[in-house]
Amino acid sequence: MIHTIPSEEFENFIFSVPELRKSAFSELRRILVENLPEGFTEILESGMFSYVVPLTLYPNGYHAAPGKPLPFVSLASQKNYIALYHMALYADEKNLTWFRNEYSKYSKTKLDMGKSCIRFKNTADIPYELIAQLVSKITPQDWISIYESKVKPKP
């Protein structure tokens, strides 16, 4: 299991999530916590739950925000939907192709996706099993390799 934030921080955050999305949001967080490989850390940042490679594992951190851990997956409650941001879908064509091909097997709705953002407007249509598979596919070390293949870290 990954390192998570204290439960009272989660409870304080979930209070701000619209009532119609609380159950789905909580379920998505549970899936992330239970299925992300060991080594990721959960933080609460910028109004969302983020799952990062901590600086203890990757001291170079995120190139766009020196001193910050390397982001991997984030979960947010936006104005009209729940958003799941998965950086490897943006950075790795193989993962993106796999996810797009699998999506219709788990959901009756059309995939609503940006570069790394999967939007769930109707919580009844969230493919929880597919999300569990998606987040379990890449270890922190795998993500570092993918990241470094796209962004050259500063020495």
Secondary structure, DSSP 8 states (H G I E B T S, - for coil): --B---HHHHHHHHTTS-HHHHHHHHHHHHHHHHHS-TT-EEEEETTEEEEEE-TTT-TT--TTSTTS-EEEEEEEE-SSSEEEEEHHHHH-HHHHHHHHHHHHHH-SS---B-SSEEEESSGGG--HHHHHHHHHS--HHHHHHHHHHHS----
